[in-house]
Amino acid sequence: MTEATSFTVAANPYDYQFTPERTALVVIDMQRDFVEPGGFGAALGNDVSPLAAIVPTVAALLALARRHGLCVVHTRESHLADLSDCPPAKRLRGAPSLRIGDEGPMGRILVRGEAGNDIVPEVAPIDGEIVIDKPGKGAFYGTDLHEQLQARGITHLLFAGVTTEVCVQTSMREANDRGYECLLVEDATASYFAEFKSATLAMMRAQGAIVGWTAPLTLLRVAIEGGSAPTPAESDSVNLPHVVAQLRAEFEAYEEALVRHDVARLDGYFWYHPHTVRYGVAENLYGGYMIRSYRMACAPVSPERRIDRVVVTTFGDQFGTVAAEFSAPDSDANGRQLQTWVKFPEGWRVVSAHVSVI
């Protein structure tokens, strides 16, 4: 690869051009305190599953950047153990169940060196990559990131990470004010609130990329490694926010019926057809009749059943999958279930399911 190598991404609102030698990937705050249950994000009352869902995409983006020699930066929102770099107004704002510096399930919240402050293993830094501990939302506030990038001749930045509307947006706006050309990788960023992510993407690229560009990972990969891009109909139909919301609501209602052992409601959530399949921990069920009979005969699940992680993925407005991890305080086992849902005229129905315990 030479200095002259340049790539063009079919980005929004128009093409984004960059040279790998002058480009850095900045992955914002993919740390356990935000992405995993028990951290600060959950303490604020949020469902962390939308953030956990992007981990594979961020991992693929990192692999792409590493293959092509881009500078890679990881950030962590973190504070000194004595909290001398955490303004009282920041620590005291809101009413979280755990505040910055409090002892949580993964150590002290947002404190350097604690387990919760670690970047999740799937996207962890490797030797030679820059790691920035930042005391604020922005990656440039109170850090030497700008100086490190300037020393490497970096002029362009690709952004990923969490959350879209807070730390990612703040960092990208800071970078824009310092003269960097910025692109946000759309499916490698997430918010606890789908509507906040959508609004932020629109604001960033409005008025002729007033803050920067946005593009999905697929188009970035096509620009660098070739291949064909998905058609607009294909790319725009995945995880439509209103469809994801519909299916998540159906799954939550299904879970409520399961815990209440409401067999009639549970039966109604399955497609009553010979092609419906449910594989359980110790049973293989084929067809609506076998599934119904099993439900009527089996014991209720524990009322303490807890859903630890949910990933909802939809394609268009009539098909989706729900993957979930579950556990119960009275058992050492961890469960997993994967459901395939289809929207029929009568509503969303499970057409296949697989439940296992490890």
C-alpha positions in Angstrom: 0.0 0.0 0.0 1.4 3.4 -1.0 0.7 7.0 0.1 -1.3 7.4 -3.0 -3.8 4.7 -2.1 -7.3 6.3 -1.8 -10.8 4.9 -1.3 -14.2 6.4 -1.9 -17.2 5.3 0.2 -20.7 5.7 -1.1 -21.7 7.6 2.0 -24.5 9.9 3.0 -25.0 12.7 2.1 -22.3 12.2 -0.6 -19.1 10.3 -1.3 -16.5 10.2 1.5 -12.8 9.9 0.4 -9.9 8.9 2.6 -6.4 7.6 2.5 -5.6 4.8 4.9 -2.2 6.2 5.9 -3.9 9.4 7.1 -7.0 7.7 8.6 -7.8 6.5 12.1 -10.6 4.3 13.4 -11.9 5.7 16.7 -13.9 3.2 18.8 -15.8 5.0 21.5 -16.4 3.5 25.0 -17.1 -0.2 24.2 -16.6 -0.9 27.8 -18.4 -3.3 30.1 -19.9 -0.5 32.2 -22.0 0.5 29.2 -22.5 -2.7 27.3 -23.0 -5.4 29.9 -25.7 -5.9 32.6 -24.5 -4.6 36.0 -22.7 -1.6 34.7 -23.4 2.1 34.7 -25.7 1.9 31.6 -28.0 -0.6 33.4 -27.7 1.5 36.6 -29.3 4.4 34.7 -32.3 2.1 34.0 -31.4 1.2 30.4 -31.7 -2.0 28.5 -28.1 -2.7 27.4 -29.0 -5.2 24.7 -29.0 -2.7 21.8 -25.4 -1.9 22.7 -24.3 -5.5 23.1 -25.9 -6.2 19.7 -23.3 -4.1 17.8 -20.3 -5.9 19.3 -19.9 -8.3 16.3 -20.1 -5.4 13.8 -17.5 -3.4 15.7 -15.3 -6.5 15.8 -15.6 -6.8 12.0 -14.9 -3.1 11.6 -11.8 -3.4 13.7 -10.6 -6.4 11.7 -11.1 -4.4 8.5 -9.1 -1.5 9.8 -6.3 -3.8 11.1 -6.0 -5.6 7.8 -5.5 -2.3 5.9 -3.1 -0.7 8.4 -5.4 2.1 9.8 -4.4 3.7 13.0 -6.8 2.4 15.7 -7.9 4.3 18.8 -10.0 3.0 21.7 -11.5 5.3 24.3 -12.9 4.6 27.8 -14.9 7.1 29.8 -13.2 6.7 33.1 -12.1 8.6 36.2 -9.2 8.5 38.7 -9.8 6.5 41.9 -10.2 9.6 44.0 -12.7 11.1 41.5 -10.7 14.4 41.4 -11.3 14.5 37.6 -15.1 14.0 38.0 -17.0 17.2 38.6 -19.6 16.9 41.4 -22.3 18.0 39.0 -21.6 15.0 36.7 -21.6 12.5 39.6 -24.7 13.8 41.2 -26.9 14.3 38.1 -30.0 12.2 37.8 -31.1 9.3 40.1 -29.2 6.2 39.0 -29.1 3.1 41.3 -25.3 3.4 41.2 -23.4 6.6 40.8 -19.9 7.1 39.4 -17.4 5.7 41.9 -19.9 3.5 43.7 -19.2 -0.2 44.1 -21.1 -2.2 41.5 -21.1 -5.9 40.4 -18.0 -5.2 38.2 -16.2 -2.9 40.7 -16.4 0.8 41.1 -18.5 2.4 38.4 -16.4 4.2 35.6 -13.2 4.1 37.6 -9.9 3.3 35.9 -8.6 -0.2 36.6 -11.9 -1.7 37.6 -13.3 -4.7 35.7 -16.3 -2.7 34.5 -14.1 -0.2 32.9 -12.5 -2.8 30.7 -13.3 -2.8 27.0 -15.4 -5.9 26.1 -13.0 -8.8 25.0 -14.4 -9.1 21.5 -13.2 -5.6 20.6 -10.3 -5.2 23.0 -7.2 -3.3 22.0 -4.2 -5.1 20.7 -0.5 -4.1 21.0 0.3 -0.8 19.2 -3.2 0.6 19.3 -4.0 3.9 21.1 -6.1 3.7 24.3 -7.5 7.0 25.6 -8.9 7.3 29.1 -11.2 10.3 28.9 -12.8 12.1 31.9 -15.6 13.6 29.8 -18.0 12.6 27.0 -15.7 13.8 24.3 -12.5 12.0 23.3 -10.6 15.2 23.0 -11.5 16.8 26.3 -8.8 16.4 28.9 -6.8 14.0 26.8 -3.8 14.2 24.4 -5.7 12.5 21.5 -5.3 15.4 19.1 -1.6 15.5 19.7 -1.2 11.8 19.1 -3.2 11.9 15.9 -1.3 15.0 14.6 2.0 13.2 15.3 0.8 10.4 13.1 -0.3 12.7 10.3 -4.0 11.7 10.7 -6.5 13.9 8.9 -9.6 11.6 8.6 -11.5 9.7 11.3 -13.9 6.8 11.2 -16.1 6.6 14.3 -17.8 3.7 16.0 -19.0 2.9 19.5 -21.5 4.0 22.1 -23.6 5.8 22.7 -24.4 7.4 19.4 -26.0 10.6 20.8 -23.7 11.2 23.7 -20.0 10.2 23.6 -19.8 9.3 19.9 -21.6 12.5 18.8 -19.6 14.7 21.2 -16.3 13.2 20.0 -17.2 13.6 16.4 -18.2 17.2 16.9 -14.9 17.9 18.7 -13.0 16.3 15.9 -14.9 18.3 13.3 -14.0 21.5 15.1 -10.3 20.5 15.0 -10.4 20.0 11.2 -10.8 16.2 10.9 -12.9 14.8 8.1 -15.2 12.3 9.9 -17.4 9.4 9.0 -19.6 7.5 11.4 -20.2 3.8 10.7 -23.9 3.5 11.1 -24.3 -0.1 12.2 -21.2 0.0 14.4 -22.8 2.5 16.8 -25.8 2.2 19.1 -27.9 4.0 21.6 -30.2 2.7 24.4 -32.9 4.6 22.5 -33.4 3.8 18.7 -34.9 7.1 18.0 -31.9 9.0 19.5 -29.5 7.1 17.2 -31.7 7.9 14.1 -31.9 11.6 15.0 -28.1 11.8 15.7 -27.2 10.3 12.3 -29.5 12.8 10.6 -28.0 15.7 12.4 -24.4 14.7 11.7 -24.9 14.5 7.9 -27.4 17.3 7.5 -26.6 20.5 5.6 -24.0 18.9 3.4 -22.2 16.8 6.1 -22.1 19.8 8.5 -20.4 17.5 11.1 -19.5 14.5 8.9 -20.7 11.6 6.8 -22.4 8.3 7.7 -22.3 4.9 6.0 -22.9 1.3 7.0 -19.9 -1.1 7.4 -20.9 -2.9 4.2 -20.2 0.1 2.0 -17.0 0.9 3.8 -15.8 -2.7 3.2 -16.8 -2.5 -0.5 -14.8 0.7 -0.9 -11.7 -0.9 0.6 -11.9 -4.5 -0.5 -14.2 -4.5 -3.5 -17.3 -6.6 -4.1 -20.9 -5.5 -4.7 -22.9 -3.3 -2.4 -26.4 -4.3 -1.3 -29.3 -2.6 -3.0 -31.0 0.2 -1.1 -34.0 -2.1 -0.6 -31.8 -4.7 1.0 -29.8 -2.4 3.2 -32.7 -0.2 4.3 -34.9 -3.1 5.4 -32.8 -4.5 8.2 -33.8 -3.5 11.7 -36.4 -0.9 10.9 -36.9 0.8 14.3 -40.7 0.4 14.3 -40.5 -3.3 13.4 -37.8 -4.0 16.0 -40.1 -2.3 18.6 -43.0 -4.4 17.5 -41.2 -7.7 17.8 -39.5 -6.8 21.1 -42.9 -6.0 22.5 -44.2 -9.4 21.3 -41.3 -11.2 22.9 -41.7 -9.3 26.2 -45.4 -10.3 26.2 -44.4 -13.9 25.4 -42.0 -13.9 28.4 -44.7 -12.5 30.7 -47.0 -15.3 29.7 -44.2 -17.9 30.2 -43.5 -16.7 33.7 -47.2 -16.7 34.5 -47.6 -20.1 33.0 -50.4 -18.8 30.8 -50.6 -21.8 28.5 -53.4 -20.4 26.3 -51.5 -17.2 25.6 -48.2 -19.1 25.0 -50.0 -21.4 22.6 -51.3 -18.4 20.7 -47.8 -17.1 20.1 -46.8 -20.2 18.0 -47.8 -20.8 14.4 -50.1 -23.7 14.6 -48.8 -25.7 11.7 -47.0 -29.0 11.0 -43.9 -27.2 10.0 -43.4 -25.4 13.3 -40.5 -26.7 15.2 -39.4 -26.3 18.9 -36.2 -28.0 20.1 -36.0 -27.9 23.9 -33.6 -28.9 26.6 -34.8 -32.5 26.5 -37.5 -32.6 23.8 -37.8 -32.3 20.0 -41.3 -31.0 19.1 -42.6 -31.0 15.5 -45.9 -29.3 14.7 -48.4 -27.1 16.6 -50.1 -30.1 18.2 -46.9 -31.5 19.9 -45.9 -28.0 21.1 -49.4 -27.5 22.6 -49.4 -30.8 24.3 -45.9 -30.2 25.7 -46.9 -26.8 27.1 -50.0 -28.3 28.9 -47.9 -31.0 30.5 -44.7 -29.2 31.5 -44.1 -27.6 34.8 -44.0 -23.8 35.1 -40.7 -22.0 34.8 -39.2 -20.3 37.9 -41.0 -17.1 38.8 -37.5 -15.6 39.3 -36.6 -16.2 35.7 -34.4 -13.3 34.5 -33.7 -12.3 30.9 -30.0 -11.3 30.8 -29.6 -10.3 27.2 -31.9 -9.9 24.1 -30.9 -9.4 20.5 -33.8 -8.6 18.1 -33.0 -8.6 14.4 -35.7 -7.9 11.8 -35.7 -8.1 8.0 -38.4 -6.1 6.3 -41.6 -5.8 8.3 -42.7 -9.5 8.4 -39.7 -11.5 9.5 -37.3 -11.5 12.5 -35.3 -13.4 15.1 -35.1 -13.0 18.8 -32.0 -14.4 20.7 -32.0 -14.3 24.5 -30.0 -15.5 27.4 -31.8 -16.2 30.6 -31.1 -17.4 34.2 -32.7 -17.8 37.6 -31.3 -17.3 41.1 -32.3 -20.8 42.2 -30.2 -22.4 39.4 -26.5 -22.4 38.4 -27.5 -23.1 34.8 -27.6 -20.5 32.1 -30.2 -20.7 29.3 -30.3 -19.6 25.7 -33.2 -19.4 23.3 -33.5 -18.5 19.7 -36.8 -17.8 18.1 -37.8 -17.2 14.5 -40.9 -15.0 14.1 -43.1 -14.3 11.1 -45.8 -11.7 10.9 -49.0 -13.3 9.6 -52.3 -11.5 9.0 -53.3 -12.4 12.6 -50.0 -11.1 14.0 -46.5 -12.1 14.9 -46.0 -15.9 15.5 -43.0 -18.1 16.4 -42.3 -20.6 13.6 -39.3 -22.2 15.1 -37.6 -22.1 18.5 -34.5 -23.6 20.1 -33.9 -23.6 23.9 -30.8 -24.9 25.6 -29.2 -24.8 29.0 -25.5 -24.8 29.8 
